[in-house]
Amino acid sequence: MLSVDMKKKHLQQMREYRSKLMKEPKLRNLFLELTLRCNERCLHCGSWCGDVTSEELSVDQYRTFLEQVKEDMTTEGKMLCITGGEPLLRKEFFDIMGAAHELGFSWGMTSNATLIDDSVARDLQRVGMGTISVSIDGLEDTHDAFRRTPGGYKKAMSGIESLLRVGGFENVQITTVVTHQNIGQLDELYKIFNEMDIDSWRVINIEPMGRAKQHPELILTKEDYQTIFEFIRNKRIAGEPVTYGCSHYLGLEYEREVRDWYYLCTAGLYTASITASGDIIACLDIERRPEFVQGNILKDRFSEVWKNKFQIFRRDLADENENCSKCFHKDYCHGDAYHSWDFDNNKPLVCFKDILF
């Protein structure tokens, strides 16, 4: 474990690095929201996915877009992050990802895995999928209730087993969204996952966005948050591949203890996203507001948008709020994450001050 002084030194270096990124951003993660359709109805979904009728880009439109990105920006050092909805509901999924693979893009996917069997796993391998993160949000009854999908847990676990049986993927990860109702199941989930040959387990907290706003009974308490981070830290000390997500500055005690590096909101700095209809935005988890749409790939050249726009994300949110601007930690958290900022009232919806530190 690092000393507080060493963490302060590293965080100051991160601050300086972030300042450079705001002037010279480097695209690393390009999210493609293939569809908003989903076969589950999760209580926390930030995108309100389900039986959604919306515009979807064609295979040719994706191919043209990816060709432009490759021509203008190269594929080197860039990861396509495929998401939805449930991406595998796109009947052209393998055509789209086959085109990406042929162009030389590395890619990974977030999925509920309920549509994956050995045949689908082999097809995913064929079109170059490197990584996948599958959602398991509690023990069987809890998972199925949370995702409002009877039988969803068994189908997801079967999908994971198919991925592991077929093999050849760089990282098969399970992601668990922790709520006030499932936090007591972490130890039992660990025992189950530890018997599987997965590569990592990502433990994240439910966020106050999307459908979750309608379910205050799921929101974590101060004690819940402390339990999560102690759980992750203790597993990592023991050498287990358990990690927290990228969200949120955690204070000097937990920073660098629960994930591989320090907090940095990469929206508009490392990360851009293409919505199902082709809009160019930063992170898909950020509230969908008109001012955050930077263009559309059907009429704008992505590389030009990335270079010349996104300024709304290349700033410090802490400067927008009086309390944040006076906080000792503002140079480290910068106002925290864009996806959990209340833009109507200019304040963070999630702040771990007085919870973790």
C-alpha positions as a printed NumPy array, in Angstrom:
array([[  0.   ,   0.   ,   0.   ],
       [  1.26 ,   3.435,  -0.945],
       [  1.737,   6.261,   1.522],
       [ -0.529,   9.299,   1.457],
       [  2.419,  11.474,   0.396],
       [  3.127,   9.205,  -2.565],
       [ -0.532,   9.251,  -3.566],
       [ -0.583,  13.056,  -3.402],
       [  2.472,  13.142,  -5.643],
       [  0.864,  10.79 ,  -8.16 ],
       [ -2.434,  12.673,  -8.089],
       [ -0.637,  15.939,  -8.735],
       [  1.016,  14.296, -11.722],
       [ -2.423,  13.142, -12.862],
       [ -3.697,  16.703, -12.565],
       [ -0.892,  17.955, -14.79 ],
       [ -1.467,  15.126, -17.245],
       [ -5.207,  15.885, -17.379],
       [ -4.447,  19.547, -18.124],
       [ -2.408,  18.422, -21.125],
       [ -5.148,  16.062, -22.242],
       [ -7.69 ,  18.875, -22.248],
       [ -5.517,  20.594, -24.872],
       [ -4.345,  17.471, -26.688],
       [ -6.946,  14.713, -26.18 ],
       [ -6.055,  11.158, -27.207],
       [ -8.85 ,   8.902, -28.381],
       [ -8.507,   5.468, -26.792],
       [-12.044,   4.219, -26.231],
       [-14.681,   4.548, -28.949],
       [-18.07 ,   3.263, -27.83 ],
       [-20.592,   2.025, -30.386],
       [-24.172,   1.777, -29.135],
       [-25.425,  -0.726, -31.71 ],
       [-29.007,  -0.718, -30.466],
       [-31.234,   0.443, -27.627],
       [-33.245,  -2.766, -27.815],
       [-32.766,  -5.182, -24.948],
       [-34.262,  -8.47 , -23.777],
       [-33.938,  -7.395, -20.132],
       [-35.504,  -4.498, -18.213],
       [-32.89 ,  -3.66 , -15.582],
       [-34.01 ,  -1.457, -12.697],
       [-30.835,   0.65 , -12.926],
       [-30.566,   1.113, -16.709],
       [-29.226,   4.564, -17.503],
       [-30.397,   4.367, -21.123],
       [-33.943,   3.106, -20.454],
       [-33.323,   0.175, -22.787],
       [-35.956,  -2.421, -23.603],
       [-38.617,  -2.575, -26.286],
       [-37.257,   0.567, -27.886],
       [-37.941,   1.638, -31.443],
       [-35.165,   3.938, -32.598],
       [-33.03 ,   4.652, -35.606],
       [-30.118,   2.297, -36.106],
       [-27.157,   2.745, -38.397],
       [-26.714,   0.304, -41.265],
       [-23.742,  -1.983, -41.795],
       [-22.511,   0.21 , -44.648],
       [-22.795,   3.341, -42.502],
       [-20.708,   1.708, -39.766],
       [-18.163,   0.515, -42.303],
       [-17.81 ,   3.976, -43.851],
       [-17.439,   5.565, -40.43 ],
       [-14.786,   3.083, -39.302],
       [-12.885,   3.469, -42.572],
       [-12.767,   7.224, -41.954],
       [-11.544,   6.759, -38.378],
       [ -8.825,   4.41 , -39.584],
       [ -7.799,   6.784, -42.382],
       [ -7.759,   9.905, -40.219],
       [ -6.65 ,   8.569, -36.834],
       [ -5.329,   4.983, -37.381],
       [ -6.511,   1.977, -35.385],
       [ -3.434,   1.907, -33.168],
       [ -4.085,   2.353, -29.471],
       [ -7.855,   2.465, -29.959],
       [-10.477,   0.105, -28.6  ],
       [-14.016,  -0.222, -29.896],
       [-16.343,  -0.767, -26.941],
       [-19.559,  -2.383, -28.147],
       [-22.698,  -1.874, -26.13 ],
       [-26.447,  -1.334, -26.262],
       [-29.106,  -2.292, -25.182],
       [-28.047,  -5.831, -25.79 ],
       [-25.656,  -5.694, -28.776],
       [-26.405,  -9.252, -29.884],
       [-30.007,  -8.253, -30.656],
       [-28.679,  -6.511, -33.764],
       [-29.278,  -9.101, -36.481],
       [-26.372,  -7.531, -38.414],
       [-24.081,  -7.728, -35.381],
       [-21.563, -10.098, -36.928],
       [-21.514,  -8.159, -40.204],
       [-20.738,  -4.927, -38.341],
       [-18.074,  -6.43 , -36.118],
       [-16.66 ,  -8.472, -38.968],
       [-16.088,  -5.213, -40.85 ],
       [-14.415,  -3.684, -37.779],
       [-12.178,  -6.734, -37.425],
       [-11.195,  -6.646, -41.107],
       [-10.216,  -2.995, -40.71 ],
       [ -7.89 ,  -3.916, -37.848],
       [ -9.808,  -2.553, -34.847],
       [ -9.499,  -4.188, -31.446],
       [-12.861,  -4.518, -29.756],
       [-14.668,  -5.716, -26.689],
       [-18.296,  -5.89 , -25.629],
       [-20.654,  -5.452, -22.704],
       [-23.439,  -8.042, -22.761],
       [-25.984,  -9.777, -20.577],
       [-24.77 , -13.045, -22.202],
       [-28.274, -14.548, -22.299],
       [-28.003, -15.008, -26.076],
       [-24.56 , -16.637, -26.014],
       [-24.069, -20.338, -26.572],
       [-21.055, -22.234, -27.916],
       [-21.93 , -21.367, -31.519],
       [-22.261, -17.642, -30.763],
       [-19.025, -17.734, -28.753],
       [-17.215, -19.241, -31.748],
       [-18.651, -16.506, -33.981],
       [-17.481, -13.847, -31.517],
       [-14.023, -15.343, -31.671],
       [-14.186, -15.422, -35.477],
       [-14.863, -11.688, -35.77 ],
       [-12.102, -10.778, -33.339],
       [-13.717, -10.036, -29.989],
       [-10.957,  -9.647, -27.421],
       [-12.8  ,  -8.838, -24.218],
       [-16.293,  -9.137, -22.8  ],
       [-17.907,  -7.988, -19.573],
       [-21.034,  -9.876, -18.518],
       [-23.501,  -8.548, -15.953],
       [-24.286, -10.73 , -12.936],
       [-26.061,  -8.584, -10.362],
       [-26.555, -10.882,  -7.413],
       [-27.485, -14.464,  -6.651],
       [-30.091, -16.072,  -8.898],
       [-33.33 , -14.682,  -7.45 ],
       [-31.815, -11.255,  -6.826],
       [-30.289, -11.045, -10.311],
       [-33.511, -12.066, -12.036],
       [-35.604,  -9.604, -10.012],
       [-33.129,  -6.738, -10.537],
       [-33.003,  -7.351, -14.281],
       [-36.692,  -8.27 , -14.419],
       [-35.859, -11.382, -16.413],
       [-37.024, -14.776, -15.14 ],
       [-34.286, -17.277, -15.902],
       [-31.815, -14.524, -16.727],
       [-29.196, -15.664, -14.213],
       [-29.048, -19.233, -15.526],
       [-28.883, -18.024, -19.135],
       [-26.119, -15.517, -18.333],
       [-24.056, -18.05 , -16.415],
       [-24.499, -20.538, -19.263],
       [-23.311, -17.843, -21.683],
       [-20.2  , -17.232, -19.578],
       [-19.464, -20.969, -19.514],
       [-19.737, -21.065, -23.32 ],
       [-17.238, -18.208, -23.602],
       [-14.833, -19.996, -21.267],
       [-15.309, -23.35 , -22.998],
       [-14.664, -21.935, -26.481],
       [-11.786, -19.821, -25.145],
       [ -9.356, -17.643, -27.036],
       [-10.515, -14.336, -25.537],
       [ -8.166, -11.914, -23.795],
       [-10.459, -11.181, -20.872],
       [-13.787, -12.632, -19.773],
       [-15.019, -10.375, -16.987],
       [-18.079, -10.345, -14.766],
       [-19.476,  -6.976, -13.677],
       [-21.729,  -6.663, -10.644],
       [-23.756,  -3.553,  -9.877],
       [-23.977,  -3.358,  -6.096],
       [-27.207,  -2.083,  -4.547],
       [-28.513,  -1.821,  -1.012],
       [-30.402,  -5.067,  -1.641],
       [-27.558,  -7.262,  -2.939],
       [-24.542,  -5.958,  -1.001],
       [-24.852,  -8.793,   1.495],
       [-24.249, -11.314,  -1.302],
       [-20.718, -10.219,  -2.256],
       [-18.953, -12.975,  -0.32 ],
       [-21.165, -15.69 ,  -1.762],
       [-20.796, -14.286,  -5.289],
       [-17.04 , -14.296,  -4.833],
       [-17.105, -17.997,  -3.966],
       [-19.126, -18.755,  -7.112],
       [-16.969, -16.668,  -9.445],
       [-13.743, -17.939,  -7.875],
       [-14.652, -21.451,  -9.014],
       [-15.021, -20.226, -12.605],
       [-12.126, -19.506, -14.922],
       [-13.01 , -15.837, -15.437],
       [-10.217, -13.279, -15.731],
       [-11.603, -10.502, -13.521],
       [-14.564,  -9.317, -11.476],
       [-15.563,  -5.656, -11.645],
       [-17.614,  -4.461,  -8.689],
       [-19.37 ,  -1.113,  -9.181],
       [-22.005,   0.866,  -7.315],
       [-25.467,   1.678,  -8.601],
       [-25.594,   5.242,  -9.923],
       [-28.408,   7.812,  -9.441],
       [-29.361,   7.953, -13.123],
       [-31.92 ,   6.482, -15.509],
       [-34.373,   4.036, -13.978],
       [-32.384,   3.939, -10.733],
       [-33.817,   7.347,  -9.825],
       [-37.197,   5.645,  -9.486],
       [-35.844,   3.095,  -6.993],
       [-34.41 ,   4.862,  -3.936],
       [-34.551,   1.56 ,  -2.043],
       [-31.604,   0.391,  -4.176],
       [-29.34 ,   3.367,  -3.464],
       [-26.375,   2.647,  -1.218],
       [-25.917,   4.019,   2.289],
       [-22.68 ,   5.425,   3.699],
       [-22.034,   2.081,   5.378],
       [-22.727,   0.243,   2.113],
       [-20.095,   2.277,   0.274],
       [-17.546,   1.628,   2.982],
       [-18.339,  -2.092,   2.798],
       [-17.818,  -2.199,  -0.983],
       [-14.418,  -0.555,  -0.961],
       [-13.162,  -2.545,   2.005],
       [-14.303,  -5.716,   0.23 ],
       [-12.494,  -4.838,  -3.012],
       [ -9.34 ,  -3.652,  -1.256],
       [ -9.086,  -6.783,   0.867],
       [ -9.508,  -9.035,  -2.174],
       [ -6.825,  -7.134,  -4.083],
       [ -4.418,  -7.318,  -1.13 ],
       [ -4.95 , -11.071,  -1.267],
       [ -3.992, -11.014,  -4.945],
       [ -7.484, -11.572,  -6.356],
       [ -8.504,  -9.97 ,  -9.71 ],
       [-11.293,  -7.852,  -8.229],
       [-11.526,  -4.204,  -9.249],
       [-13.7  ,  -1.123,  -9.041],
       [-14.868,   0.726, -12.144],
       [-13.515,   3.989, -13.523],
       [-16.149,   6.18 , -11.842],
       [-15.515,   8.594,  -8.984],
       [-12.682,  10.022,  -6.965],
       [-12.39 ,   7.973,  -3.769],
       [-10.137,  10.051,  -1.518],
       [ -6.574,   9.461,  -0.414],
       [ -7.319,   6.278,   1.529],
       [ -8.907,   4.274,  -1.286],
       [ -7.375,   5.788,  -4.421],
       [ -4.965,   3.298,  -5.997],
       [ -6.145,   0.618,  -3.56 ],
       [ -9.238,  -0.66 ,  -5.397],
       [ -8.251,  -0.258,  -9.054],
       [ -5.04 ,  -0.313, -11.031],
       [ -4.523,   3.439, -11.215],
       [ -5.993,   6.75 , -10.107],
       [ -9.35 ,   8.309, -10.887],
       [ -9.718,  10.165, -14.179],
       [-13.008,  10.917, -15.948],
       [-12.019,  10.295, -19.567],
       [-15.165,  11.672, -21.246],
       [-14.001,  13.77 , -24.185],
       [-10.359,  13.149, -23.269],
       [ -9.891,   9.438, -24.033],
       [-13.503,   8.528, -24.677],
       [-16.1  ,   9.247, -27.345],
       [-19.292,   7.431, -28.259],
       [-21.591,   6.938, -31.214],
       [-25.246,   6.501, -30.299],
       [-27.522,   4.08 , -32.102],
       [-28.683,   6.917, -34.384],
       [-25.149,   8.152, -35.13 ],
       [-24.878,  11.092, -32.733],
       [-21.35 ,  11.832, -31.546],
       [-21.183,  12.239, -27.783],
       [-18.656,  11.648, -24.998],
       [-19.601,   8.863, -22.556],
       [-22.846,   6.97 , -23.102],
       [-23.583,   7.128, -19.36 ],
       [-23.787,  10.927, -19.391],
       [-27.276,  12.406, -19.353],
       [-28.539,  12.772, -22.928],
       [-28.863,  16.529, -23.363],
       [-28.877,  18.415, -26.704],
       [-25.831,  20.494, -25.778],
       [-23.752,  17.344, -25.359],
       [-24.293,  16.149, -28.93 ],
       [-21.182,  17.206, -30.811],
       [-22.26 ,  16.053, -34.271],
       [-23.506,  13.025, -36.19 ],
       [-21.395,  10.614, -38.224],
       [-23.89 ,  10.732, -41.108],
       [-22.979,  14.352, -41.789],
       [-19.798,  15.099, -39.831],
       [-16.264,  13.735, -40.086],
       [-15.594,  12.206, -36.68 ],
       [-11.917,  13.175, -36.568],
       [-12.795,  16.839, -37.092],
       [-15.439,  16.724, -34.377],
       [-13.006,  15.078, -31.963],
       [-10.355,  17.681, -32.698],
       [-12.465,  20.825, -32.731],
       [-15.445,  20.169, -30.45 ],
       [-15.99 ,  18.407, -27.103],
       [-14.896,  21.597, -25.316],
       [-17.826,  21.256, -22.922],
       [-16.075,  18.146, -21.555],
       [-12.552,  19.529, -21.527],
       [-12.885,  21.616, -18.359],
       [-13.122,  21.192, -14.593],
       [-16.623,  20.688, -13.256],
       [-15.347,  21.77 ,  -9.848],
       [-15.162,  25.329, -11.157],
       [-18.948,  25.273, -11.692],
       [-19.785,  24.744,  -8.016],
       [-18.779,  26.95 ,  -5.083],
       [-18.377,  24.092,  -2.606],
       [-16.312,  22.042,  -5.048],
       [-14.095,  24.978,  -5.984],
       [-13.123,  25.459,  -2.32 ],
       [-12.51 ,  21.77 ,  -1.618],
       [ -8.983,  20.556,  -0.88 ],
       [ -9.52 ,  17.588,  -3.216],
       [-10.717,  19.553,  -6.267],
       [ -7.347,  19.247,  -8.019],
       [ -7.685,  15.474,  -7.746],
       [-11.38 ,  14.925,  -8.5  ],
       [-12.078,  17.947, -10.777],
       [-15.724,  17.816,  -9.701],
       [-15.923,  14.033, -10.166],
       [-17.555,  12.234, -13.108],
       [-19.617,  13.821, -15.866],
       [-22.161,  11.014, -15.81 ],
       [-23.097,  11.786, -12.192],
       [-23.167,  15.589, -12.385],
       [-26.419,  17.51 , -11.925],
       [-26.16 ,  19.964, -14.821],
       [-29.37 ,  21.784, -13.895],
       [-28.072,  22.672, -10.431],
       [-24.318,  22.504, -11.15 ],
       [-23.439,  20.071,  -8.402],
       [-22.264,  16.453,  -8.132],
       [-24.902,  13.791,  -7.573],
       [-22.204,  11.523,  -6.151],
       [-19.417,  12.822,  -3.91 ],
       [-17.512,  10.587,  -1.511],
       [-16.414,  13.411,   0.757],
       [-17.837,  12.715,   4.228],
       [-18.563,   9.13 ,   3.098],
       [-15.097,   7.717,   2.431],
       [-12.96 ,  10.678,   3.489]])
